[in-house]
Amino acid sequence: MFFCRFFARLFGSLLLTSVLSMIFFSCSFHYEKEGEVLRFAISTEPPTLDPNLATDSVSHFLLTNLQCGLTRFDTDTLKPIPCLAESWRYEDGGTKVVFRLKSAFWSDGKPLTAYDFIYSWRRLLSPELGSEYAYFLYDLVGAYEFNTGKINYFPGVTAEGDRTLIVYLKKPIVYLPSIVSFMVTFPVRQDVIERCGERWVEPECYPEVGPFVLKEWKHEYKVVLEPNPYWVGKKPKVKRVELYVVSDPSTAMNLYVFDFIYSVGLFSLAIYKFRNSPDFITSPALRGFYVGFNINKKPFNDVHVRRAFAYAVDRNAVVKALGGIQIPATSWIPPGMLGHNPSVGLPFDPKRAKEELALAGYPDGRGFPAVKLYFNHSPENRKISEVLQDTWRKVLGVNVVLESMEWKTFLYTVVNEKPSLFRLGWGADFPDPHNFMDLFTSNSGNNHTGFADEEYDRIISIASQTHDETKRQELYTRAQKILLEEKVAIVPLFWGVNVGLRKPYIKIKHNPLDVIYFDEIDFDFSKMKR
């Protein structure tokens, strides 16, 4: 993750991501003789359609409709079900997993083979590629060693013929079928990448194995998808999908002359305007938003400073500024997920905040240096940041400068420059608490805080192979206390809620993962006003 996740992360997360850009989708349906056409507005074009390199929500949204993994999620139960794999079985005490592939084909008619997965996973882990999601496969034998250059060959996945893929694990893990549903594990074609080079993701080269093909990509303007005739699943009802880049959310909102708008948070003006409309819909989301510290940079290398800033966060004020529909959060694992414990974390406590800042040597903020809070540009992120800035000034007496950036620039800054104070989010890549807690382990490519704790890493490792849910709950509570109370690497703000506007004749399945498969969309024409 996607964090990141899928469809419209208004506040964003490093998918995945996590991934963190404001994405606003609106959609129109047009009934034509040839079939159904869906039209969306997206706030930015996808940074990449390379499954091994994608980290953001827009890319994830497209990739889950253009490609597929060994599994995909059942949108009703959120359990992994077969996609390109027809079955799998565990051997050797759970450390060997054998996947049997379906007889599937790429969009150019070439058969899918187990070697397409092997090439993709080795590429994902290759040090030369530098994928942020390489850690996703660290449970496989030799994955970490290969990714860090300690060995020059990845032994964690092999094949027996074209349709049998064998995965070797360091330890039994309970969530492997969920991991292989995520975009970074999708198969890719070695022959196409070698032939087309960097242009392999353009329509003239791009090979798809999912329900849709990339028909057209006019950069910074429009992306067009059409059904894949070789798709191994049920034929989509949607005949064409058109996505237009509309950077201004107010403009996107005005597109409700169209038939479908879906967004995480749905910016506050829209909530106030439409929340009493019969078309207004809400659903739970496995997504959290937070302020992150670089704990190795002054002044946040002092835990008392971090704790002071945490105690000075008024989450109710943040949520109120956003329209009041989100859920204030002091802990990290969201509601509806194993490990959720709302009692964990540091609550809003101005008195304690002042005491902690004084312990750091800055009584009433005297002598505290000016610091910058980095965030990706959107009206909602601006509101969040202004509330934080105002509260920190009133409670702590400190000056926080707001630094707003375009999404790609912000992402580059967070990943490469590691600012001392930033706002991010995370949407579940798969519905297991490991996906939220593994984010802040020492080896995570999506951990931009500098936080590295041996006890935390050990607890997360034990929890990943623990089947007893009561024990797992205890382990994740302990890990959250380390992350949020003892080390204070991040300050949770709120959990997201999916909201949208939907005309009654569009039938779309919603789920807390925000995964919407276009091949599952249906229409009820009897409810359409003519």
N, C-alpha and C positions, 0 to 999 in steps of 0.2 A: 504497500500500500501501500484506498484506497484504498488511505490510510488509512494507502487511498481513496466500497468506494466505487463510486463510479460516476454517476450520470451527471450530477450537477453539484459541485461542491462550492457553494457560494463563497465560503470563507477559505476553503482550500486546505489540503493537507498533502505531505510528501508521501504519497500513496504509496495506496496506496497508501499512499502515500498517503504518500503519503501522501500529496502532493499537494499543493497549496494554492492554486490560483482560484480566483473567483470565476465561476462558470455559471452561466445562466442560459438555460435551454428553453426555447419556446418552439412550438411545433404546430404546423397546420396540416390538416388532412383535406385532400381534394379528391372527390369521387369522379373518376374518369373512366372512359370505356375500357382503357387498357388496364386499369387497376388502381391501387391505392398509392398515394404519394405523401410522404411525411416531410415537413419542412421545419427545420430548427434554426434557432439563432444561438451561436456559441460566442463567448467573450473573447476567445483567442483560438487560433488554429492549433492543432496538436503539435507540440514541439518535435515529436518523432513518432513514427509508426513502426519502429524497430522494437519488437517485444523485449529483447534483452536489455535495452537502454531506457525504455519508458519508465517514468516515475510519477507522472501527473494524471489528473482525473480526466481531462479531455482525451488524452492518448488512450487511457484505459477504457473509456467509453467506446471509442472506435475499435480498439483491438479486440474487445470481447464480442464484437459483432463481425469483425473481419476474420478472426482466427479462433482457435479453440485449443484447449489443453487435453490432457488425458481425461480430466473430469471437468464438469461444470456444476453449478449449484442448482438444486431444485428450488425454485423461487418460493414454494410454499413452506418447505421444511428447513431450508438452508443447508441441507445435507448434500455432500458431493455425490453426484451420479455420473455414470459413464458419458463421455463425449467422444473422444477419439479412441479411448480404451473401451473394449467391450466387457472386460472383467479384470480383476486383480486378486492375488492371493498372497498370504504371508508365509514365509518359511524361516527356518533357523531361528526360532524364538522371536520372530518379528523383525529381525535385522536384514532380511532379504525379502523384497517385494517384487513379484512377477506380474507385469502388466501384459495382457493380451490385446493387441490393437485390432480395431475394426478394419474392414477392407474399405479404406477411404482414399480419396484422391484430392490432389491440389487443383486449383482453379484452371491450370493449364493442362489438366488431364494426367499428370504424372502421379503414380501411386505414392501415398504416404508410407514411409517406412520407419522402423525404430531408429535408424541411423539419423533421421532428421531431428529426433529428440536428442540423441547423443551429441550431435554437432552443436545444437542450440545450447545445451547445458554446459558443454565444455567452453563454448564461446562466452556464455554468461560469466563463467568463472575465470576466464583468461585475464591475467593481469594487464594485458595490453588493452583490452576493451574498457576497463575501469568502470564497470557497471556498479551503481550504488546498491543494487539489489543482489549482488553476488552472495551476500551472507544468507540469502534465502535458502540456499542449498547446503549450508554448512553442516547439516545433520548427516550428509552423505559422506561415505568413506573417502578421505583424501581431498575433500572439497576445499577446506580451509588452507591446507598445505599447498594445493595447486594455485589457489587464488592469491596467496601471499608469496609465491615464487619459491617455496621450499622444495617442491617437487615439480617436474616438468610434464607430468602425465596425470590425468584425472581418472582413477579407477572405480569411482562410485557408481557408474552406470555402464552396462554392456548390453549386447543384444544376442539373441539366439534366432537367427533368421530375420526376415524383414518385419515380422509381426509380433515378436516377443521382446519386450524391454525389461531388463532386470536392474533393480535399484538396490544398492548395498548401503545399509545404514550403520552409523557408529553405535547406535542404541535404538531400541524400539521407540517410536514416537507415535502419539495418538492422532496426529493431525496430517499425516502425509497425503492422504487422498484430497484434503482441502488445499494443501500447498500446490499440488499439480493442477489446480484449476486456475491459478493466477498467471497473468500475462507473461511474466518473465520466464516462465517454464514452457511457453508455447514452442512448438517446433519451428525451425527456420530452415531455409534451403541453402546449402553450401554452394551449389552450382550457380544459383542466381546472384548471391552476394559476390562471388568471385568474378562473375561475368559483368555485373552492372556497377560494382563498387558502391560508392556513397549514394548513387541514384537507385539502389535496389528497392527503396521504399516508395518510389514514384509509380504512378499507375501503369506505365509502359513495361515495368519490370515486376512489380509486386505480386508475389504468389500468395493466394489465400487458401485456407483450409476450413474456414468458418462459414457461417450462413450467408455472408455478403461479400462482394468484391468491391475494390476501390476503383470505381469507374472514372472518376475525375477529381483532380486536386489542383485548384487554382489558388496558389498560396496567398494567404491573408484575405481571401475572398470567399471561396466556396469549396466544399468537399461533397462528392456525390457517391453514394453506395447503391448497388443493385444486387439482387439475389444471385448467389453462387450456384450455377447449375450442377456442380459436383458435390454440393453440401450433403453430408452423410445423414443429416437429420430431416425433420419434417419441413416441407416447402413453406417458406414465409408467405403470409398474406400480404405483407407490404411489398410493393413492386419497385419502389424507388425512395431513397432517403437523401434529402438535400440539406446540408448544414452550411449556414452563412455566418461569417465572422461579424459580430455586432459588439463592438467593444464597450459601448455605453449601456449600462443596465436599464436606464430609464427608457432608452429607445427599445430595448428588448421587451420591457414591460408593456410598452404601447402596442407590441405585436400580439396582444391578447385578442386582437381581431382574428388571430389564428385560434387553433383549437386546443392547444396543450402547452402549458408552461410548468416546468418542474424545477425546483431549486432547493438546495439545502439552506434553510433559513428564510428564503424568499425575501428579499430586502425589505426593511421595516415599513416603508411607504406602501408596498404592495400588501403586506399583512394587514395594516390598518384599513386599507381600501377594500380588500376582498374577503376578509376573514368570515364575514356573515353571508357570503355568496354560497349558493348550493353547489357551485363548482369547486369550492375550496376544499382541499384534501390534506390530511396530515398522516404521517406514519413514523414509527420509531426509526432511529438511525444509530448504527454502531460507529459513532464518530465522536472524537473529543478534540477540543481546541485549548491551546495552552500558550503561556509565555515561557520561552526558554532562555536560560543563561549559558554563556560560555564560562564555565567555572574556573577556567585557567587564565582569564583576562581580568585585570583590575577594572572596577572595584569589586566585581562579582566573584573573585577568587576567595573572598571571605564569606563563609557560610552565614555569618550574622547579617551581612548585607542582603544576601539572597533571602534569608528568612524574614528580614524586615520588609522587603518588597512583597513577599508572599502574604504576610499578615495584612498588608495595606491594599490588597485587591478586594474591591467590593463587587462581587460577582452579580449580585442582584441589580446593581446599577448598570452593569454591562448588558445584562439580559434585557432590562427595561429599555435601554437605548436601541436594542435590536428588534423591538416589537413584542417582547415578553413571551415568546413561544418556546425559546430554548430552555434547557434545564441547567441551573447553576451547578458547578462541580468543584469539589475540593480533591476528589480522588480521580484516578486515571481510567480504570476499567469501566466501561459504560454499563448502564442498566440493560438487563436482558442477557448479559454475558456472565458465564461462570467467573467468579473472582470479584464481582462487583461488591464494593463495600463503601458506602457513602460516608462512613464515620472516619475514614482515613484522610489525611491531609491537614493543611493549616487554614483555619477559617479566617474571615475578616475580623481583625482585632487590632484597632488603632493603638491601644495602649501597649500591647506586646510588640507591635511594629516599631514604635518609638524606642522601646527598651532594647530591642535587637540592634537598631541603628546606632544607639549610644554605645553598646558593647563593641561595635565595630570602630568606634572612635569618631563618630559623626553625630553628636547630640543635636537634635532638632535640625539635622541636615547641614550643620555648619561644616564647611570645608569639603563637602561632598562634590566630586567633579561632575560636570555636565555629561550625561550619557545619552546615547541615541537608542530609540526603539525602532527596529526595522520591521516593516510589514509590506506585503504586496498590495498594490493600489486597488481599492474598491470603496464605495461609500460606506459599506458595513465595517470593513477593516479600519477605516478612518474613525468611525464612531467608537469602536472598541478601543482603539489607541488613545483617543481623546479622553475617554472615561478613565483609563488607566493613568494617563498623564496628569489629569486633574486630581485624582485621588492620591497619587503618590506625592504631588505637590502639597496638598492640604494636610495629609497625615504625616509625611516624612520631611517636608520642607526641601525636597530635592527637585532639580531641574532636569526633566527628561525631554529631549528633542525628538520630534517625530520624523522618521525617514521613510517616506513612501516610495516604492519602486514598481515599475512594470514587472509583470510576473517573471519573465525569463531572467531579467536582471536581478531580481530579488532571489530567485532560486540559485543563480550562480553565486551571488554574494554569500548566502547562507552556507552553501556547500563548500566554497573555496576560501572565503575570507573569515568565516566563523565569527560573526559579530558578537559582542558581549551581551546583547539583549535583543530578542526577536520574538515575533508572534507566528506560531505555526499551528497546524492541526494534523490529525491522523484519522483516516477512515479505515475500517477493517478490510484487509485483503482477503481474509477468511475468518469465519465466525468462531474463533478460539482465542482465549485471553493471551496465549503465547504471542499472537501477532501484535498486541499492544505492549506487552512487557519486554519482548525481545528487541523492540525498537531501541531501547536504551542500554543494551548490553555493550560490552567493550568493543565487539567486532562488528556492530551494526553500522552499515553504510549510511543509515538515515539518522544516526545519533550525532547531532551537531553541537552538543553541549560540552563535550570534553569529559563528561561523567564516565568513569570507569571504576567499578567496584567489584572486587573478587567475590564477596559474599553475595551480592546481587546476582552476578553471573552464575554462581553455583546454584542458587535457589531456582533461577529460571530454568537451568538445565535439568534439575531434579523434577520440577513441575511438568516439564515437557514429556516425561515418560511415566508420569504418575496417573493411574487410572482411577484411583479413589478420589472422588470429587470433593469430599470433605477435606482430605489432605491437601489437594490442590488449592482449595480455597484458602487454607491456612498459609500455604507457601506464598500465594500471590498477595495476601494481606501483608505479610512480613516484607516482601519485596517492595510493595508500594510505600510502606513506611520508610524504608531506606531511601527510595527515590524522592519522596515528597516531603518528608518530615526531618530526616536526619541529614541527608546531603542536599536536598532542595535543588535538584537540577532543573526542574520545571515547576511551573505553577499552573495547574489546570484552571480553566475559566468556565467552560460550560460544555454540555453534550448537545450535539446537534439533533434537530428534528427535521424530517423531510416534509416539505409543504409544497403545494402546487395548486394549479387551476386546471381542471380537466373537463372537457365536454363529455357528456354521458355516453356518446356513441363510440368513444375510443376505449377499448378494453386493454388495460395494462396492469400487469402484476407488479405490486410494489413490495419491497422487503427491506429489512434494516441494513443490508449490504449495499443498497442502491444499485444493484445489478439489474439492468433491464435488457432483456434479450429481444431484439427487434423481431426475431422469428417467432416469438410468442405473442406478439401484438395481434389483436383481433378487432373487429368492428361490428357494431350493432346498428345497422342502417335504419332500423325502425325508430331509433331515438334521435335521429338527425333531423333538425328543422330544415325544411326546404324553402 
